[in-house]
């Protein structure tokens, strides 16, 4: 009975040990999974750029020339407008994808100049107030201006569009244009349709995102939108040091829908707003599955959770059409290695990787911040020397512990099988059935002598009616090995297993 208890204790101990270490492995795996998600998002953030578009021209309205001069505006009125959005690198040599409307790409001529007309209306209203001492009827005058443009009586001369790109922590606004890269528009599709544009800046070793050829978003899939939303980019309470870092929002794929113009769009509830336009929507593998295009607005404002993105297949087609090499530069892999070391607290090794990445691309965003943070951690004594992977260590512990526990269990079972004193009282030869001892040598009854037959019958009778010398009560069969044993035996003489009462 005590051997059964030992075996049960060993089994319970093994199960508890395996469960405990399995829980530890799951904990380590969960931490590793969180780190990998953070690294994926950080790689996306360094690939995202701020896009600023400046549009300007000169308003000519001959029938209003005298009134212009009377209000002090001159014969012509210079107008301009600016908009900001998001873009992301798609190649190693400075190609950038953004939304078409971010660079003022519209199929409608009116939409293309509407903000210039708005700037003219504002300037005219201010001059009117100063000269006449009263406010202008803006609604009526706005309708007059738009109708004059549609009729051709008001024209915009020297229409010009300029695009600038800010990499890393940059401040938006026309005053910061000298700190940004001038971009050329390589290709663009209007906002009413595909709403996508391809830009190019003169920069090498740029960290790019991969755009799959086929649309692969799944309903319910978790996704992240990365960009420069106006709500966080132009907030009065935020410092200039952090105001221009890209924001990351998380959501779920709802499915695909169709525009009235026949263009397929992707719907997701990842929060985006003005300024996110042109930014990437990425999946858990860090692939671009959409580009922020438009949001839903009601009479009371924006409707959260109903946002739409250009599918990645349209982006891929544009890249193919313009022979863009959508591959990642080695700087991305080096930066990723630095991030993995950093988040596993190998700060000294991480600094070396970050420096290596910075040598390839001096303008790589946030690298200096990571280096500074790693140095502070080292000074606090938090640097962990490089060693074996914690996950592999946990797996090895489980294997070793399982082996030890299994060995203990086998030892206890084998210990039970040791011969007992009963074997000396009841010799093995006395209780083995003829079929267990050896098969008959003859193949027919005719070839068996009468003497041999008699001996075999006596052997069988000896087993069926054993000798009364110390073996009372006949025989029974061991439930474990099946051999014949004394009827009153508590343990099997052959396998040592305790018999049922």
QUIRAMO-V476643 format. One record per residue. N is the residue number from 1. PHI is phi in radians with two decimals (NA if undefined). OMEGA is omega in whole degrees, -180 to 180 (none if undefined). D_CENTER is the distance of its C-alpha to the mean C-alpha in whole Angstrom. Layout:
N;PHI;OMEGA;D_CENTER + N;PHI;OMEGA;D_CENTER
//
This chain:
1;NA;-177;55 + 2;-1.16;178;54 + 3;-1.22;175;52 + 4;-1.08;179;50 + 5;-1.12;179;49 + 6;-1.06;-178;48 + 7;-1.14;178;46 + 8;-1.13;179;44 + 9;-1.08;-180;44 + 10;-1.11;-180;42 + 11;-1.14;179;40 + 12;-1.09;179;39 + 13;-1.06;180;38 + 14;-1.09;-179;36 + 15;-1.09;-179;34 + 16;-1.11;-180;33 + 17;-1.14;180;32 + 18;-1.12;179;30 + 19;-1.11;-180;28 + 20;-1.11;-178;28 + 21;-1.28;176;27 + 22;-1.07;177;24 + 23;-1.08;178;23 + 24;-1.13;179;23 + 25;-1.11;180;21 + 26;-1.08;178;18 + 27;-1.12;179;18 + 28;-1.10;-180;18 + 29;-1.10;179;15 + 30;-1.08;178;13 + 31;-1.10;179;14 + 32;-1.08;180;12 + 33;-1.14;178;9 + 34;-1.10;179;9 + 35;-1.11;-180;10 + 36;-1.12;178;7 + 37;-1.15;178;5 + 38;-1.08;179;8 + 39;-1.09;179;9 + 40;-1.03;-179;6 + 41;-1.25;178;8 + 42;-1.15;176;11 + 43;-1.12;178;11 + 44;-1.18;-178;11 + 45;-1.09;-179;13 + 46;-1.28;179;16 + 47;-1.54;-176;15 + 48;-1.56;-178;17 + 49;-2.28;174;20 + 50;-1.57;179;23 + 51;-2.00;178;25 + 52;-2.14;179;29 + 53;-2.01;178;31 + 54;-2.01;179;35 + 55;-2.13;178;38 + 56;-2.59;-179;41 + 57;-3.00;-178;45 + 58;-2.23;179;48 + 59;-1.41;175;50 + 60;-2.11;-178;53 + 61;-2.46;-171;55 + 62;-0.92;-177;59 + 63;-1.20;179;60 + 64;-1.90;-174;59 + 65;-1.07;-179;60 + 66;-1.11;179;63 + 67;-1.18;176;61 + 68;-1.01;-177;58 + 69;-1.16;179;61 + 70;-1.10;-180;62 + 71;-1.48;178;59 + 72;1.46;-179;58 + 73;-1.58;-176;55 + 74;1.55;-178;57 + 75;-1.25;178;58 + 76;-2.18;-179;54 + 77;-2.08;177;51 + 78;-1.38;-179;48 + 79;-2.30;177;45 + 80;-2.71;176;41 + 81;-2.61;179;38 + 82;-2.47;177;34 + 83;-2.48;178;31 + 84;-2.12;178;27 + 85;-2.71;-176;24 + 86;-2.16;174;21 + 87;-2.52;178;20 + 88;-2.67;180;18 + 89;-1.21;178;19 + 90;-2.20;179;18 + 91;-2.69;-180;21 + 92;-1.43;-173;22 + 93;-2.11;167;25 + 94;1.62;174;25 + 95;-1.38;-175;24 + 96;-2.32;174;22 + 97;-1.86;174;21 + 98;-2.57;178;22 + 99;-1.42;-180;23 + 100;-1.09;-176;27 + 101;-1.24;177;28 + 102;-1.13;178;27 + 103;-1.79;174;30 + 104;1.07;179;32 + 105;-1.73;-180;32 + 106;-2.28;174;34 + 107;-1.32;180;36 + 108;-1.38;178;38 + 109;-1.12;-180;41 + 110;-1.15;179;41 + 111;-1.06;-178;38 + 112;-1.17;-176;37 + 113;-2.06;-173;40 + 114;-1.03;-178;40 + 115;-1.32;173;39 + 116;-1.21;176;42 + 117;-1.12;178;44 + 118;-1.11;178;43 + 119;-1.12;177;43 + 120;-1.10;180;47 + 121;-1.06;180;47 + 122;-1.11;-180;46 + 123;-1.15;180;49 + 124;-1.14;-179;51 + 125;-1.13;179;51 + 126;-1.14;179;51 + 127;-1.15;179;54 + 128;-1.13;-180;56 + 129;-1.11;-179;56 + 130;-1.18;-176;57 + 131;-1.45;-173;60 + 132;-1.70;179;61 + 133;1.36;177;60 + 134;-2.58;-177;58 + 135;-1.44;178;55 + 136;-1.45;174;54 + 137;-1.30;-172;53 + 138;-1.13;-177;50 + 139;-1.10;-180;49 + 140;-1.17;-178;52 + 141;-1.19;179;52 + 142;-1.09;178;48 + 143;-1.10;179;49 + 144;-1.10;-179;52 + 145;-1.13;-178;50 + 146;-1.09;180;48 + 147;-1.15;178;50 + 148;-1.11;178;52 + 149;-1.20;-180;49 + 150;-1.16;179;49 + 151;-1.41;-179;53 + 152;1.54;179;53 + 153;-1.35;175;55 + 154;-1.94;-179;52 + 155;-2.20;177;50 + 156;-2.02;-179;47 + 157;-1.64;176;49 + 158;0.96;177;47 + 159;-1.05;-177;43 + 160;-2.34;178;41 + 161;-2.24;179;37 + 162;-2.16;-178;35 + 163;-2.18;180;31 + 164;-2.25;-178;30 + 165;-2.21;175;27 + 166;-1.90;-178;26 + 167;-1.88;179;23 + 168;1.43;-179;22 + 169;-1.43;179;24 + 170;-2.21;177;27 + 171;-1.74;180;29 + 172;-1.41;-180;29 + 173;1.95;-177;33 + 174;-1.10;-179;36 + 175;-1.23;-179;37 + 176;-1.79;180;34 + 177;-1.00;180;34 + 178;-1.03;180;36 + 179;-1.54;-175;33 + 180;-1.95;179;30 + 181;-1.57;175;30 + 182;-1.37;-177;32 + 183;-1.99;174;30 + 184;-1.79;178;32 + 185;-1.56;-177;31 + 186;-1.43;-177;31 + 187;-2.75;178;30 + 188;-2.76;176;29 + 189;-2.20;-170;29 + 190;-1.11;-178;31 + 191;-1.07;-179;29 + 192;-1.15;-177;31 + 193;-1.99;-175;30 + 194;-1.31;177;26 + 195;1.00;-179;26 + 196;-2.54;-180;24 + 197;-2.54;178;26 + 198;-2.05;-179;25 + 199;-1.96;178;27 + 200;-2.52;173;28 + 201;-2.14;-177;28 + 202;-1.51;-177;30 + 203;-2.69;-179;28 + 204;-2.00;-179;26 + 205;1.03;-180;24 + 206;-1.36;-179;21 + 207;-1.36;-172;17 + 208;-1.87;173;16 + 209;-1.85;-178;13 + 210;-1.57;180;13 + 211;-1.97;179;15 + 212;-1.13;-179;15 + 213;-1.32;-176;19 + 214;-1.84;175;18 + 215;-1.16;-173;17 + 216;-2.28;178;14 + 217;-1.20;180;13 + 218;-2.01;178;14 + 219;-1.05;-179;16 + 220;1.55;-179;14 + 221;-1.21;177;10 + 222;-1.38;-177;8 + 223;-2.43;-179;8 + 224;-2.33;176;9 + 225;-1.82;-178;12 + 226;-2.13;-180;13 + 227;3.08;-177;17 + 228;-2.03;-180;20 + 229;-1.15;-179;21 + 230;-1.05;-178;25 + 231;-1.09;179;25 + 232;-1.83;-177;23 + 233;-1.45;-177;25 + 234;-2.10;-179;28 + 235;-1.72;-177;29 + 236;-1.14;-175;32 + 237;-1.56;-177;31 + 238;-1.69;-179;28 + 239;-1.34;179;29 + 240;-1.17;-179;29 + 241;-1.20;-176;27 + 242;-2.05;-172;24 + 243;-1.12;-175;25 + 244;-1.81;171;23 + 245;-1.42;180;20 + 246;-1.06;177;17 + 247;-1.72;179;16 + 248;-2.11;176;13 + 249;-2.19;-175;13 + 250;-2.00;179;11 + 251;-2.81;-176;12 + 252;-2.29;177;13 + 253;-1.26;177;14 + 254;-1.71;-179;18 + 255;2.47;-179;19 + 256;-1.85;176;21 + 257;-2.33;-177;24 + 258;-2.20;173;27 + 259;-1.26;175;29 + 260;-1.08;179;32 + 261;-1.44;177;33 + 262;1.55;-179;31 + 263;-1.70;-180;28 + 264;-1.32;177;24 + 265;-2.31;-180;22 + 266;-1.84;179;19 + 267;-1.84;177;19 + 268;-2.62;-179;16 + 269;-1.76;174;17 + 270;-1.07;-175;14 + 271;-1.07;173;17 + 272;-2.41;180;19 + 273;-2.64;180;22 + 274;-0.99;-177;25 + 275;1.88;175;23 + 276;-1.30;-176;20 + 277;-0.89;-180;21 + 278;1.60;-180;20 + 279;-1.39;-176;17 + 280;-1.43;168;14 + 281;-1.90;-173;11 + 282;-2.03;178;8 + 283;-1.69;-176;6 + 284;-1.18;177;2 + 285;-1.63;179;5 + 286;1.38;179;6 + 287;-1.54;177;9 + 288;-1.41;177;11 + 289;-1.99;178;12 + 290;-3.02;178;15 + 291;-2.22;-177;17 + 292;-0.99;-175;18 + 293;-2.12;-178;22 + 294;-2.60;-178;24 + 295;-2.08;179;24 + 296;-1.78;-178;26 + 297;-2.27;175;29 + 298;-2.00;179;32 + 299;-1.12;-179;36 + 300;-1.67;179;34 + 301;2.30;-178;31 + 302;-1.24;176;28 + 303;-1.71;-178;26 + 304;-1.23;174;23 + 305;1.56;-179;20 + 306;-2.16;-175;22 + 307;-2.08;-171;20 + 308;-2.25;-172;20 + 309;-2.34;174;18 + 310;-1.28;-179;20 + 311;-1.08;-177;18 + 312;-1.11;-179;17 + 313;-1.10;178;20 + 314;-1.18;178;22 + 315;-1.12;-179;20 + 316;-1.05;180;20 + 317;-1.08;178;24 + 318;-1.16;178;25 + 319;-1.12;179;24 + 320;-1.14;-179;26 + 321;-1.10;-178;29 + 322;-1.87;175;29 + 323;0.96;178;28 + 324;-1.51;180;25 + 325;-1.46;-176;23 + 326;-1.46;178;20 + 327;-2.21;-179;19 + 328;-1.66;176;17 + 329;-1.31;177;20 + 330;-0.95;-179;20 + 331;-1.07;179;20 + 332;-1.19;179;16 + 333;-1.12;180;16 + 334;-1.14;178;19 + 335;-1.08;179;17 + 336;-1.09;178;14 + 337;-1.08;178;16 + 338;-1.10;179;18 + 339;-1.10;-178;15 + 340;-1.15;176;15 + 341;-1.15;-178;18 + 342;-1.09;-176;18 + 343;-1.31;171;16 + 344;-1.72;174;18 + 345;1.20;172;21 + 346;-1.58;-167;23 + 347;-1.16;-179;24 + 348;-1.10;179;26 + 349;-1.17;179;24 + 350;-1.12;-180;22 + 351;-1.03;180;24 + 352;-1.08;179;26 + 353;-1.17;180;22 + 354;-1.11;178;22 + 355;-1.13;179;26 + 356;-1.10;179;25 + 357;-1.15;-179;22 + 358;-1.19;177;25 + 359;-1.13;178;28 + 360;-1.24;-177;26 + 361;-2.36;-177;25 + 362;-0.99;-178;27 + 363;-1.60;-179;25 + 364;-1.06;-175;22 + 365;-1.12;169;21 + 366;1.21;-180;20 + 367;-1.11;179;21 + 368;-1.07;178;25 + 369;-1.13;179;23 + 370;-1.16;179;21 + 371;-1.09;180;24 + 372;-1.09;180;26 + 373;-1.14;179;24 + 374;-1.15;179;24 + 375;-1.11;178;28 + 376;-1.10;179;29 + 377;-1.14;178;27 + 378;-1.12;178;29 + 379;-1.10;178;32 + 380;-1.42;179;31 + 381;1.37;-176;31 + 382;-1.75;-178;28 + 383;-1.26;179;27 + 384;-1.86;179;26 + 385;-1.08;178;27 + 386;-1.13;-180;25 + 387;-2.75;180;26 + 388;-1.08;178;24 + 389;-1.13;180;21 + 390;-0.99;-179;21 + 391;-1.16;179;19 + 392;-1.18;177;22 + 393;-1.09;-179;25 + 394;-1.07;178;24 + 395;-1.10;180;24 + 396;-1.09;178;27 + 397;-1.07;179;29 + 398;-1.09;-179;28 + 399;-1.10;-179;30 + 400;-1.13;-179;33 + 401;-1.09;178;33 + 402;-1.11;178;33 + 403;-1.13;179;36 + 404;-1.10;-179;38 + 405;-1.09;178;38 + 406;-1.10;178;39 + 407;-1.11;178;42 + 408;-1.07;-179;43 + 409;-1.10;179;43 + 410;-1.10;180;45 + 411;-1.05;-179;47 + 412;-1.14;180;48 + 413;-1.17;-179;49 + 414;-1.18;178;51 + 415;-1.09;179;53 + 416;-1.19;-175;54 + 417;-1.53;179;55 + 418;-1.15;180;58 + 419;-1.04;179;61 + 420;-1.98;-180;63 + 421;-1.01;180;67 + 422;-1.03;-178;68 + 423;-1.13;178;67 + 424;-1.34;179;71 + 425;-1.36;-178;72 + 426;-2.15;-178;71 + 427;-0.94;-177;71 + 428;-1.04;-175;69 + 429;-1.10;-175;71 + 430;-1.38;-172;73 + 431;-2.17;179;70 + 432;-1.54;177;68 + 433;-1.14;179;69 + 434;-0.94;-178;71 + 435;-1.17;179;68 + 436;-1.55;-177;65 + 437;-1.35;-180;68 + 438;-2.99;179;68 + 439;-1.26;175;69 + 440;-1.11;-178;73 + 441;-1.44;-177;74 + 442;-1.48;-178;76 + 443;-1.85;179;75 + 444;-2.60;180;78 + 445;-1.17;-178;80 + 446;-1.09;-176;83 + 447;-1.51;-178;82 + 448;-1.71;-179;82 + 449;-1.27;180;85 + 450;-1.08;180;86 + 451;-1.16;-179;86 + 452;-1.14;-180;82 + 453;-1.06;-179;82 + 454;-1.12;180;84 + 455;-1.11;-179;82 + 456;-1.14;179;78 + 457;-1.09;180;80 + 458;-1.13;179;81 + 459;-1.12;180;77 + 460;-1.10;-180;76 + 461;-1.12;180;78 + 462;-1.12;179;77 + 463;-1.30;-178;74 + 464;-1.22;178;75 + 465;-2.23;-173;77 + 466;-1.10;179;77 + 467;-1.06;-180;79 + 468;-1.49;-180;80 + 469;-1.38;175;80 + 470;1.43;-179;77 + 471;-2.24;-178;75 + 472;-1.34;169;76 + 473;1.43;177;75 + 474;1.41;-175;74 + 475;-2.21;170;70 + 476;-2.52;-176;67 + 477;-2.00;180;63 + 478;-1.09;-179;60 + 479;-1.26;-177;57 + 480;-1.68;-175;55 + 481;-1.82;175;57 + 482;1.47;-178;59 + 483;-1.47;178;63 + 484;-1.31;-179;66 + 485;-2.39;178;66 + 486;-0.97;-175;69 + 487;-1.08;-178;69 + 488;-1.70;-180;69 + 489;-1.22;177;66 + 490;-1.45;177;64 + 491;-2.09;176;62 + 492;-1.22;-180;61 + 493;-1.16;-173;63 + 494;-1.73;-178;61 + 495;-1.89;177;58 + 496;1.32;-177;58 + 497;-1.41;179;56 + 498;-1.20;-176;58 + 499;-1.63;178;59 + 500;-1.24;179;59 + 501;-1.25;none;62
//
